[in-house]
């Protein structure tokens, strides 16, 4: 399966996806599908999680990368491949190239998380750090391809990539033949397009719903315009779906085959990631949690059985810590408060006694005595608390004010 540049807009068919599935035998895992009792109760019908976070390299990206590189002509393989990515695509290209004996060069942004850089190198790629944002990194990779003759492996805008990602859809049909709705995150659109091609050809009645982060939602305006449009400065914690413009190839398929594209907020992404960790025991990245975020946002909107695709689990530990705290705050389980008190011996102990009385767990305390804003006998304290929900947060604030403390909003 190989496409020339001139043929890069050729439609992707079910036969392409089935061919990709044969090619991936022994390479990509047929990932598990796990039921979620909590989400099933919330939605009112069975909900299953398609665990691409457990795929080799930690995401679905290996599927498309392998099919694309395996389809290159001998002379193209000899020239090597080049890619640009902040994480998942980088690792997919690196491993696929190693398995196929092809030299790979991967450009990554200077600020890419160290675990992702290290993993990409360990999978066999030559890593070059360039640029502060992915657009700069992408330009450097394309310049390298022009100078060296290496084949540029696009993360989503190529028929081979889409056919490879579509094998997720074939596995869903095998594992859950009665599926009614498939919910999948969308960045450039390769995964959603591939799943839609595979599933709609066999079960046209199945609803395919795409999910984008509200701060990086290029598909809604593109679908409204009838062609891909660019969203300036896309911003979201979900870097796996932070794409400013849909790909031309996946856009045409999404427009034709995907039933609906929804958006979710950063709070909803955080809550979904926390739920995956606590209830499903699944480590997922924010992009991978986006389908769960959509289910949490409007559970009654999905006809079951529902399959939510957890597209990846490559989350930087530092980001995971921040996101989990953000998710706890969104659920009223984490509270940060600043207050002023009289600076005298025992004042902090008295404050902590008030918090103990309302069963608030103190995670961190910052105590400032010297600041131009403070009076001579004042101190400012910032506390990070673990709480039990919105009602408990309200109770903590009320108790502090009743005890005479000035809480600074």
N, C-alpha and C positions, 0 to 999 in steps of 0.2 A: 504494500500500500504506500504509494509515494505520489506527491503532487508537485508539479512545477510551480514556479512563482506565478505564471500566467493562469494557472488552474487553482489558485489559492482560494477563490471564492466559490468553488464547486460545492453544491449542496452535500451534506452528510446524510447517509442513508442507514437503514437498519443493517443492511449487509456490511457496511463499513464497520459498524459497531461490533457485529458478530465476528468479523475478521480480526478486529482488534482484540476481542476476547480470546480467540485462539492464540494470537501472538503473545498475549500476556500470561498464558498458562505456565505455571512454574516461576513466574516473575513477580506478579502482584498477588497479594492475598485476596481470597474471597472473604472479606471482612465480616465479622459477626453482626447479627442484628439482635438487640436486646430490648425486651419489653420494659416499659416504665409504668408501674402501677400508679405513681403519683400523677403523672401527666395524663394517663388514661382516665383517672377519676375526674381530673380537671376538665378534660375535653369531652368526656361522656362517651367515649369509644376507645378501642385499643390504640395505643400509641407505641410505636417501635422506634428505636434509635439505630440507624445504620452507622456503624462505628468505623468510619474512615480515619478517625484519629488513631486507630490501631494498625493502619496500613504501614508497610515499610516506608521509612523516612518520615512517618508521622502524619501523612496527609495523602489525599487522592492524586496529587500531582505526578507521582511516579507513573501512573497509568498512561496519561497523555504524552509525557516526555519520552517514555520508552517506545511507544508506537511511532512517534514522530521521528526519532533518531534511527529506529530499526528500519524505517522506510526510506532512508537516504540511499542514494546511489553510491557505489564503491568509491568513486572519486570525491564525493562529498564527505563521506566518512573520513577519508584520508586527510582532508583539510581541517578536520576537527569541528567542534561546535562551540558556540558562545551564547550565553544567556545573561540576563540582568534580573535580579530579584533580591528582595530583602529577607527571604527565608524559604518558604515551602517549594517554590518552583526551582530555586537554586539547588536544593537537596535532591529533588526529583531528577533534574538534569544530571547532576553529579553521579548519582547511583546508576541511572540508566546508561550513561556513557561508559562507566566502568564495566558494567555487565556486558556491553557490546564491544568493548575494546576500542572506544573512540576517545580521543583527547578532548577534554572540556575545559573551557575558561569561563568562570562565572564572575561577573561584576556585581559587587554589593555596595550599598551606601556606607560611608565612613561610620555612621552611627548604628549600623546593624548590630543586633545583640550578639555578644561573644559566643554563646552556645550555638547559634545558627551558623556563624562563620566557622567555628570549629567543626561542626557536623558536616558542613559542605566540603571542607578540606578532607575530612576522614573518609567521605564517600568517594574521593578521588579527583575532585576538581582543583584546578589552579584558581585560587581566589584573588581577585584584584579589587581593592577598595577605592571607590571613586564617587565623589559627589555627596551632597548632604540630603538630597531627596531622590526618589526612584527615577524621576524624569531625567535627572542629570546622569544617573547610573545607566539608564536605558540608552541615552545618546552615546555614552562612551562605549557601550557594548556594540552598538550598531556601527560606530566608527571603526572599532576593532575588526568587525566582520568585513567591512569594505576594504580595509587595509590588508588583511591576511587571507581572505577567501573563506574563513570559517563560516559555517552555516548558523545563522541566527535562529535560535529556538524561542519562538514567542510563547508567552505563558498561556494564552487562550485563543489567539486569533489565527487559527489554522485548522483545516479539516481533520488532519491526523490527531491533533491534540483533542479536539472535540470527540472524535470517535473513541479515543482511549478513555476519556472521562465518562463516556456513555456506557461503558461496561458496568459502572455502578448501577445504572438503571436496570440492566439485565439481571444483575444479582438480586436487586430488590424484587423483581417479578418472580424469581425463583424462590426466594426466602419468604415472601409474603404475597402469594398469588391473588389474594382478595383485597389488596391495597386499594383504598379509595382516594387518598390524597398523598402526594409527596411534597415535602417542604424542604427547600434547599437554598442556601445562601448564594448571592450573586455579587461578583465583583465585575470582571470583564465579561463573564457569561459563559465560559467554556463548559463548566460542570453542569449548569442548569440546561444548557442547549443540548449537551450530549445525553443527559438523562431523558430529556423530553423527546429526542429523536427515537431512542430505544423504546421507551414506554408507550408513547402515543401510537407507534406503528403496530404494537401488539394489543394494547388496551387503550383505545382512544377516549374511553370514559373516565380514565384516571385524571384527577385534577393535579396540575403541576403549579406550585406556588413558589415564586422566588422571593427572597428576603434581602433587603439592602439596609445598611446603616443609614439613618436619616441624614447624617453629615456628609455622606459620600454616595448619594443616591442619583446616579446618572441615568438609570433606566427609565424611571417615570417620565422625565421630560423628553427623553429620546423616543419613547413609545408614543408620547403625545405628538411629537413632531414628525414621526414616521421615518426617522433616520438618527444615527448616533450623534449626540451632542455632548459637548464637554462641560463638566461642572468644574468651576474654578476652585482651587484650594480645597479638595476633599479632605475632611478631617473626621477621624474616628479612631477609637482604640483598636478596632477590628482591622488590622493592617492587611489581613488576607483578602478582604473585600474592599479595600480603599483604592478604588480605581476611578479616575476622573472621566473616562470615556469608554463606552462599550466597544468591543471588537466588532468589526464589520461582519465577519462570518457568524459569530454567535448571535449577534443582534438579529439578523434575519430569521434565525431559528427560534429565538426567544419570542420575537414578535408573532411568529406563526403558531407556535406550539405551547408556549407557557400561558397558563390561564390568567395569572394575576401576579403582580409584583407589589409586595408590601414593604414598608419601612419600619424600623425599630429604633428606639432611642438608646443613648449610652447607658442610662439607668436600667433599661430592659435587658440590654446585653450583659451588664454586670450581674443582674439577678439570675439570668439564665445560666451563666457560667458557674455561679455559686450553686444553683440547683443541680447542675450536671455533676459537680464535685460531691455534694452532700448526699443527694438522693440516688444518683446513678453510678456513683464512684468512678466517674469518667473525668480525666483531665483533658479539657478542650481549650482551644484558643478562642478569643471572642468571636472571630468569624465563624468558627465551627459551632458556636452556641447560638448563632443568629436564628436558625429555625426554631429552636426552643424558645427564644425570646418572642417570636411571633405567636407561638402557641400560648405563652403566658399573657401576652397583650390582649388577645381576643380568642379565648379557647372555644367559644361557640361557633367560630367561623369555619371550622374544618370538619368535613365529612370523613368519617373513619371507615376502615382502619387507616391511621395516619403513620407515615414513615418520615421521620425527621433525620436528615443527613448531617451527622457530625463530621464535617469535612476535614478537620485537622486538629491536632493536639500539640503543635509546636509553639508553646507559649513561653516567653521569657520569664524566669522566676521572679524578677523584679517587677515586671508588669503584672504577673499573676497576683503578687502580694497587694499591689495597688488596686487591681480590679476587684479582688475579693473584699477588700475593705470598702470599696465603693459600692459593691453589691450589698454588703451588710448594712451600710448606711441607707441605701435605697429601701431596704426592708425594715428600717427602724431598729436594726440590731447593733448599730454602731453610732455613737454620739460624740462629737467633739464640742467642748464648751470652754469658753474663756470667762474668767470672772476676777473681780478684785476683792481683796480682803485686807484687813489691818495686819501690818507686818509686826507680829509679836511672837514670842516663843509659844509653840503649841498650836498656832493658828492653822497650819496645814493639817495637823493631826485631827483637829476639830472638824475641818472640812471633809476629810476622808471618813470620819465617823458618820457625817450626814449621808454621804453616798452609800456607806455600808448599810445604813438604816433603810434605804430604799432598794437594796440588793443590786446596786450597779457595780459591775466589775471593772476596776481601774486597770487599763492596759498601759498607760503612759502618763507621766506628769512632767510638765515644764514649769519651773518656778522662777520668775523674773523679779528682782528687787531694784535694779538700777536701770531706769528708763526715764527720759525727760517727760514722758506723759504721766508718770506716777507722782503722787504726792510723797512727802517726806516719810510718812508712816504707812505707805501703801505697798502692796505687792500684787503682781498679776500672775495668775495660775492658768495654764491651759491643760485640760484633761481630755484624754481619749478613753471613752468608756464602752464596754460591751453591754448592750441592753437587750430587752426581750421583745421589742416591737414598738410601734408608734405610741401606743398608750403608755408604755413604760417610760419612753423618752419624755413625754409630757409630764409624767409624775416626777421624774428626776428634776426637771426644770422648776416645777412648782415647789418642790421640797427645798431646793437651793434658795429660791427667792423668799420662801417663808422663814428660812433660817437667817435672813438678813444679808445675803450675798448679792452683789451687783453682777448680774450675768450680762456679758457684752455680746450682742448679736453680731 
